[in-house]
Amino acid sequence: MKPGRPIDLSTVPPGVQYFLDDEVALRRSIERDVVGVFSGWGYTEIDLPIFDAYDLFALGMGDEVASRTYRFTARDGTTVALRPDLTSLVARTVATRLRARQRPLRLAYTGEVFRADEPRRGRQHEFHQLGIEHVGWASPESDIEILLVALEALTVLGLDDARVVVGHAGFFRGIVERLGLAQEAVAELRTLVDRRQSAAVERFLAPFASAGECAAFARLITLAGGMCVVDDARALVTNPRSAASLGELTAILTTLGELGLERCISVDLGDVAGLGYYTGMMFSIYVPGWGLPLGSGGRYDGLLAKFGSDEPAVGFSLSLDWLAGAIAARGLDASRRRTPVSVVLEAGSELGRLFADAKRLRNEGRPVCIVPAKAEEPAT
C-alpha cells in the first residue's frame, strides 16, 4: 500500500461474511442444538487448530483441494495453511494422539474452514461446519447410525422434511473395473456421468463394451428414486464389486424403511462427485425450497491409512451457513433465537447499589442492560 493512501473500510473482501445481532443468535441456536444431538449419540467434541502444515491437508484432501488453501510461511520457515477442512485434522489426531483409545471412536467438531474458491452462490472463502466422525467399525450399523444422527439434527432444527440422497462409491468403481478403463478414461467418464449426459456416456463407452452393456450403463446413471432403483440396478450389473455395493445399500435402506424413514431417503446411483474421497456409502442432504445441499458425508475407509492408521471411518458435516439460510427462508428463525428481554438498569451516582442489583438479576438468570442516566429536563 502506498503511504498516505486512504483505506476503504466499507469494502468487504469477496467470499467473507459478517454476522450481526439476530443472525448471530440464530447461528448459536443452531450450533447448540446440533451439538446437543451429537452428544446424545455419544459423540464427544474435539477442538482443532485453525491452521496446520500445508502438507497435512495435501495428504488428506489431495493436491487439487489443498491448492485452494490460504497458505503462509511460519517463523520457522515451514509452509502452513488455514484449515480447508476438519476431517483431515481429525484423521491425523486419531492416528496419533488417539491411537490407543478403544474403538469405535465417536468424535464431533464445529468450526470455520477456509478455501480460496471463486465466490458464488454455494461457495464462500470461509464457511462453518458442524460434523461427526465414527472411526474403527466397518459395519452397516455405523453407516445407519450416521444417517440417523443427521436426520435427527435436521428434525430438531424444524427441517423434518429433509431428504437424504444416498449412493455408493463402489457401484461406479465396480463398473469401470469391469470395463478395464484407464485412469484418464475414468476421469472423463466421471465428468460425463456427473453431468448426467447419458447419450454421451453411451458413445464414450462404445470402444470398451458391447452395445448392450453401454446402453445398460447409460441407463444406470439416470436411476434415482426409492428402493426400486437398487432392484433395477441389480438386474443390470454382474460384477462382484457393484453387486456388493448394492447389497450394502439394501441393508441400509431396509433398516431405514423398518424405522418408517423411507420417505426421507432416496437413491442416486449416478452421484460420482465424491468418488475421489469416499469408498462406500455416500450421501447429500437437501430440503425443499433450498437448492443448496445442507450437508454431505459417507464412508472414507482409505483416509486414515494415509496417516499411518489403516482403519475404517464414516462421517458427515453440515453447513451452518446453509442451515441458517434454510431456516430463515422458512420463517423459523424468529422462534429459534430465544432472546429474552433485558432488564434495563439506569446508571447513577450509587454504583454499589447499581451493580448489586445487576448481580442479583444475573444470579436469577435474567439478562441485564445498564444504560446511561437520562439527562434532566431543563426547568421552564
Secondary structure, DSSP 8 states (H G I E B T S, - for coil): --TT----TT---TT-----HHHHHHHHHHHHHHHHHHHHTT-EE----SEEEHHHHHHHH-HHHHTTS-EEE-TTS-EEEE-S-SHHHHHHHHHHTTTTS-SSEEEEEEEEEE-----BTTB-SEEEEEEEEEES--SHHHHHHHHHHHHHHHHHTT-TT-EEEEEEHHHHHHHHHHHT--HHHHHHHHHHHHTT-HHHHHHHHTTTS-HHHHHHHHHHTT-EESHHHHHHHHTT---HHHHHHHHHHHHHHHHHHHTT-GGGEEEETT--TTTTT-SSEEEEEEETTEEEEEEEEEE-TTTGGGGT----EEEEEEEHHHHHHHHHHTT-HHHHH-----EEEE--S-HHHHHHHHHHHHHTT--EEEE---------
